[in-house]
Amino acid sequence: MKNIYITIFFIVALMSTGCKDNAQPMVEDDHKGEENQVELTDAQMEQTNIVIGKVEKRKIGHEISVNGMIDVPPQGNISVTVLYGGFLKYTEMLPGSRIKKGQVIASVENPEFIEFQREYLEALANNDYLKADFDRQQTLNDENVTSTKVFQKAKSMYLTNQANIKSLESKLRLIGINPTSVKNGNLSTVVNVYSPINGVVRDVYINTGKYFNPQDVIMDITDATDLHVELKVYEDDIPLIRNGQRIRFRLANAPEEWMEAEVFLIGSNVRDDRSITIHGHLKEKNEDLLPGMFVNAAIEVEAQERYAVPEEAIVRFEAKQYIFKSLGKRREGENPMNDFEMLEITKGNEEEGFVAFEFVDETQDITSMEIVLKDSFTLLAKAKNSEEEGGHGH
């Protein structure tokens, strides 16, 4: 009987040891095969915003980050002056006021204006007499009744007066007085100053009632239709810049709103800080832009076709980047399941919300797979929760 007990004990011990040796490796192999996989039921899928699709190629450019400002070319900045100066009688303009070409921007008073108008009227009054005298002397000269010298003097006086009339008319127009109005007897010591362009008042330098000289600027106007971006590019990146390259820029107070420009002028002189200035034409006019505004910009220096996905297709986990590959559907009992595999990637250049990438595992065939393009974070959260619960994403 003792020998029977020993035999039974040996068999049970052997079976117990064999079970331990065989069971543990099966669990490990199963975990190893599914440690990067996540599954969702159809009901769970309906509660997400997951979008599955093919990876497409896009032109993704390499961009240089630079800073700069909104500026205008010299011809776009107008300094308003008034010939002969005077007293500023009236203006409603303030820095930032938007104006149209031909709009009254100020009224100026100067007693000299009356003198110019008086001289013009006198010249007009003399014109009839001098013209009549010239005609009479020409007739007499033709009939040899009077000397050529007398005729030529009459002619000179008449033509000189004609030139004086034209000169005074030009002077009146320069200071903003219509010669026709003066002919009709409308004289004034006050003239209106009109805007020469459509634009924005940049600065106003004098106030109502103040006297200013002819060389004094009363205000600066900027042509808002000719704005451009002026960017600073440092020496290492200068060889990469070409005319026609795309510029994306945004204002400091609107970091989410990107606007576009195009490189049209590259500076030729390197400054002491080892930088040059480049200029970019705006693709679209924007009335919110004003000269002097600071901008952050990115210059696209090269563009190549790369496989790219939306930013939200990529998740970060333990300092690595991943996307989720769709493994399709299967049935688990009565439940249809949607399987996904988390694949490690290397990120490339980013542009307009898309990111170029490559698989760390080069054997992956990107052309034949479908991946999660949207709401990948939901799958990452499911995978983390499953790990914490000791599962494999089930």
C-alpha positions in Angstrom: 0.0 0.0 0.0 2.9 2.3 0.8 4.3 1.8 -2.7 1.0 2.6 -4.3 0.8 6.0 -2.4 4.3 6.9 -3.5 3.5 6.1 -7.1 0.4 8.2 -7.1 2.2 11.1 -5.5 5.0 10.9 -8.1 2.4 11.0 -11.0 0.5 13.9 -9.5 3.8 15.9 -9.0 4.9 15.2 -12.5 1.6 16.3 -14.0 1.7 19.5 -11.9 5.2 20.3 -13.1 4.3 19.6 -16.7 1.3 21.9 -16.5 3.4 24.8 -15.1 6.1 24.3 -17.9 3.5 24.3 -20.7 0.9 26.9 -19.5 3.2 30.0 -18.9 4.8 30.1 -22.4 1.3 30.0 -24.0 0.2 33.1 -22.1 3.5 34.9 -23.0 3.2 34.1 -26.7 -0.4 35.2 -26.7 0.5 38.6 -25.1 3.5 39.1 -27.3 1.3 38.7 -30.4 -1.3 41.2 -29.2 0.5 43.7 -27.1 0.1 46.4 -29.7 -3.4 45.5 -30.7 -6.7 47.1 -29.7 -10.2 45.9 -30.4 -13.6 47.7 -30.3 -17.0 46.3 -30.7 -19.4 47.9 -33.3 -21.2 49.6 -30.4 -18.0 51.1 -29.1 -17.0 52.3 -32.6 -20.3 54.1 -33.0 -19.5 56.2 -29.9 -16.2 57.4 -31.4 -15.3 59.8 -34.2 -12.9 57.3 -35.7 -12.3 57.7 -39.5 -10.5 54.9 -41.4 -9.0 55.4 -44.8 -6.0 55.1 -47.2 -2.8 57.0 -46.7 -2.3 59.5 -49.6 0.7 61.3 -50.9 0.8 65.1 -50.5 3.3 67.8 -51.4 4.9 68.6 -48.0 7.5 71.3 -47.9 10.4 71.8 -45.7 9.9 75.2 -44.0 12.2 77.7 -42.4 10.8 79.6 -39.4 11.5 83.3 -39.5 10.2 86.6 -38.0 9.4 89.9 -39.6 6.8 92.6 -40.0 4.1 94.0 -42.3 5.5 96.9 -44.3 4.9 98.9 -47.5 7.3 100.0 -50.2 8.5 103.6 -50.3 6.0 104.6 -52.9 3.2 103.3 -50.6 4.0 105.9 -47.9 2.7 109.4 -48.7 3.7 112.4 -46.6 1.1 115.2 -46.9 2.4 118.7 -47.1 0.8 122.0 -48.2 2.6 124.4 -50.6 3.3 127.7 -48.8 2.2 126.3 -45.4 -0.5 128.0 -43.3 -2.7 127.4 -40.3 -4.5 124.0 -39.9 -8.1 125.1 -39.8 -9.8 121.7 -39.6 -9.2 117.9 -39.7 -10.9 114.8 -38.4 -8.1 112.4 -39.2 -6.6 110.2 -36.6 -3.9 107.5 -36.8 -5.7 104.4 -38.2 -8.4 106.4 -40.1 -9.2 104.7 -43.4 -9.6 107.2 -46.3 -10.4 107.1 -50.0 -8.6 108.9 -52.9 -10.0 112.4 -53.3 -11.4 112.6 -49.8 -11.0 115.9 -47.9 -8.5 115.2 -45.1 -7.8 118.8 -43.9 -8.5 122.5 -44.4 -5.7 125.0 -44.4 -5.9 128.8 -44.1 -3.3 131.2 -45.5 -3.6 135.0 -46.3 -1.2 134.4 -49.2 -3.8 132.5 -51.0 -5.8 135.6 -51.5 -2.8 137.3 -53.0 -2.3 134.5 -55.6 -6.0 134.8 -56.6 -5.7 138.6 -56.9 -2.7 138.2 -59.2 -4.6 135.7 -61.3 -7.6 138.0 -61.7 -5.3 140.9 -62.7 -3.6 138.8 -65.3 -7.0 137.8 -66.7 -8.1 141.5 -66.8 -4.9 142.6 -68.6 -5.3 139.8 -71.1 -8.1 141.4 -73.0 -6.3 144.7 -73.4 -2.9 143.1 -74.3 -4.6 140.8 -76.8 -6.4 143.7 -78.5 -3.2 145.8 -78.6 -1.3 142.8 -80.0 -3.9 142.3 -82.8 -3.9 146.1 -83.6 -0.1 146.3 -83.8 0.0 143.2 -86.0 -2.4 144.8 -88.5 -0.4 148.0 -88.5 2.8 146.2 -88.9 1.4 144.2 -91.8 0.4 147.5 -93.5 3.9 149.0 -92.7 2.2 151.7 -90.7 4.1 151.1 -87.5 7.6 149.8 -86.8 8.4 146.1 -86.2 9.9 147.1 -82.8 6.5 148.4 -81.5 4.8 145.3 -82.8 7.2 142.9 -81.2 6.9 144.7 -77.9 3.1 144.3 -77.9 3.5 140.7 -78.9 6.0 140.1 -76.0 3.8 141.7 -73.4 0.8 139.7 -74.6 2.6 136.3 -74.6 4.3 137.1 -71.2 0.9 137.7 -69.7 -0.4 134.5 -71.2 2.5 132.6 -69.6 1.7 134.4 -66.3 -1.9 133.3 -66.4 -0.9 129.6 -67.0 1.6 129.8 -64.2 -0.9 131.2 -61.8 -3.5 128.6 -62.8 -1.0 125.9 -62.0 -0.1 127.5 -58.7 -3.7 127.7 -57.7 -4.3 124.1 -58.6 -1.2 123.1 -56.5 -2.6 124.7 -53.4 -6.1 123.3 -54.1 -8.0 126.2 -55.6 -10.0 125.8 -58.8 -9.1 128.6 -61.3 -12.6 128.5 -62.8 -14.1 129.3 -59.3 -11.8 132.3 -59.0 -12.8 133.5 -62.5 -16.4 133.5 -61.2 -15.4 135.7 -58.3 -15.2 133.0 -55.5 -12.1 133.9 -53.5 -11.1 132.2 -50.3 -8.3 132.2 -47.8 -9.1 128.5 -47.0 -8.2 125.5 -49.2 -9.1 121.8 -48.8 -6.4 119.2 -48.8 -7.4 115.9 -50.6 -6.1 112.4 -50.1 -3.9 111.4 -53.1 -4.5 107.6 -52.5 -6.8 105.0 -50.9 -5.2 104.2 -47.6 -4.8 104.5 -43.9 -3.6 107.5 -41.9 -0.4 106.5 -40.2 0.4 109.6 -38.2 -1.0 113.1 -37.7 1.7 115.7 -36.7 -0.1 119.0 -36.1 -3.3 120.0 -34.4 -6.1 122.5 -35.4 -5.0 126.2 -35.2 -1.3 125.4 -35.4 0.9 127.2 -38.0 3.1 125.0 -40.2 5.8 125.8 -42.7 5.8 124.5 -46.4 8.3 121.8 -45.6 6.4 120.5 -42.6 4.5 117.2 -42.9 1.0 117.4 -41.6 0.3 113.7 -41.8 1.5 110.4 -43.3 -0.8 108.1 -45.3 -0.1 104.5 -46.2 -1.4 102.8 -49.3 -3.0 99.7 -47.6 -3.4 98.0 -51.0 0.4 97.6 -51.4 1.3 95.9 -48.1 3.9 93.1 -48.0 5.7 91.0 -45.5 9.3 91.9 -44.7 11.2 88.9 -43.2 14.7 88.4 -41.7 16.5 85.3 -42.9 19.9 84.3 -41.4 23.0 83.3 -43.2 22.7 79.5 -43.0 19.3 79.6 -44.7 20.1 82.3 -47.4 21.1 79.7 -50.1 17.7 78.0 -49.8 15.6 81.1 -50.6 14.2 81.5 -54.1 11.8 83.9 -55.7 8.3 82.5 -56.0 8.6 80.4 -52.8 5.5 80.2 -50.6 5.3 82.1 -47.3 2.9 81.3 -44.5 2.6 84.0 -41.8 0.4 84.9 -38.8 0.0 87.8 -36.5 1.1 87.6 -32.9 -2.5 88.4 -31.8 -4.0 85.8 -34.1 -1.8 82.7 -33.9 -4.4 80.4 -35.4 -5.1 82.4 -38.6 -2.5 81.7 -41.3 -2.1 84.0 -44.3 -0.1 83.5 -47.5 2.5 85.4 -49.4 5.1 84.8 -52.1 8.8 85.7 -52.1 9.4 88.4 -54.8 12.6 90.2 -53.6 15.7 88.9 -51.9 18.1 91.3 -50.3 21.7 91.3 -51.5 23.5 92.8 -48.5 24.3 90.7 -45.4 23.9 92.8 -42.2 26.2 92.7 -39.2 23.9 90.1 -37.5 24.5 87.8 -40.6 21.0 88.2 -42.0 19.3 89.5 -45.1 15.8 90.9 -45.7 13.3 89.2 -48.1 10.0 90.6 -49.2 6.8 88.7 -50.0 3.7 89.8 -51.9 0.4 89.0 -50.1 -1.8 86.5 -51.9 -5.0 88.2 -50.7 -5.7 91.7 -49.4 -6.5 91.9 -45.7 -7.9 95.1 -44.2 -6.9 94.0 -40.7 -3.2 94.3 -41.6 -1.3 97.5 -40.8 2.3 98.5 -41.4 4.5 97.7 -38.5 2.6 94.6 -37.3 4.9 91.8 -36.1 4.6 88.4 -37.8 5.8 84.9 -37.4 6.4 83.2 -40.7 7.4 80.0 -42.4 9.1 79.9 -45.8 8.6 76.8 -47.8 12.0 76.1 -49.3 11.3 72.8 -50.9 8.2 70.7 -51.6 8.2 66.9 -52.3 5.5 64.3 -52.4 5.4 62.2 -49.2 2.9 59.9 -47.6 1.2 62.1 -45.0 -1.7 61.9 -42.5 -3.6 64.4 -40.5 -2.0 65.5 -37.3 -4.8 63.8 -35.2 -3.9 60.4 -36.8 -0.7 60.4 -34.8 -0.4 59.6 -31.1 2.5 59.9 -28.7 3.2 57.2 -26.2 6.3 56.7 -24.1 8.3 59.2 -26.2 7.5 57.5 -29.4 5.0 58.3 -32.3 2.4 55.8 -33.5 -0.5 55.4 -35.9 -3.2 52.7 -35.8 -3.5 50.3 -38.7 -7.0 48.8 -39.3 -6.9 45.0 -39.3 -10.5 44.7 -40.4 -13.4 42.9 -38.7 -13.8 39.5 -37.1 -16.4 37.7 -35.0 -15.9 36.8 -31.4 -18.8 34.6 -30.5 -21.8 36.7 -31.5 -20.0 40.0 -31.4 -18.4 41.6 -34.4 -15.0 43.1 -33.4 -12.9 45.8 -35.1 -9.2 45.2 -34.7 -6.4 47.8 -34.8 -2.6 47.5 -34.5 -0.4 50.3 -33.2 2.6 50.9 -35.5 5.6 53.0 -34.6 6.5 55.8 -37.1 9.1 58.5 -37.6 7.6 62.0 -38.2 8.7 64.1 -41.1 7.9 67.7 -42.1 4.5 69.2 -41.2 2.4 71.5 -43.3 -1.2 72.8 -43.0 -2.3 70.1 -40.5 -0.6 67.2 -42.3 2.5 65.3 -41.3 4.8 63.2 -43.5 5.9 60.0 -41.9 7.7 56.7 -42.4 7.3 53.3 -40.6 10.1 52.3 -38.2 9.4 48.7 -39.5 10.3 49.1 -43.2 8.5 45.9 -44.1 5.1 47.5 -43.6 3.4 48.1 -47.0 1.7 51.5 -46.7 0.0 51.2 -50.1 -2.1 48.2 -49.1 -3.2 49.2 -45.6 -5.9 51.4 -44.2 -5.3 53.4 -41.1 -7.1 55.5 -38.5 -7.1 59.1 -39.9 -9.1 60.7 -37.1 -9.7 60.2 -33.3 -6.6 57.9 -32.8 -6.4 59.1 -29.2 -9.5 57.1 -28.4 -7.7 53.9 -29.4 -4.6 54.9 -27.4 -6.7 55.5 -24.3 -8.4 52.1 -24.8 -5.0 50.5 -25.1 -3.7 52.2 -21.9 -6.8 51.2 -20.0 -6.5 47.6 -21.1 -2.8 47.5 -20.0 -3.7 48.9 -16.6 -6.4 46.2 -16.3 -3.9 43.5 -17.3 -5.5 42.9 -20.7 -4.4 43.2 -24.3 -6.7 45.8 -25.6 -9.8 43.6 -25.5 
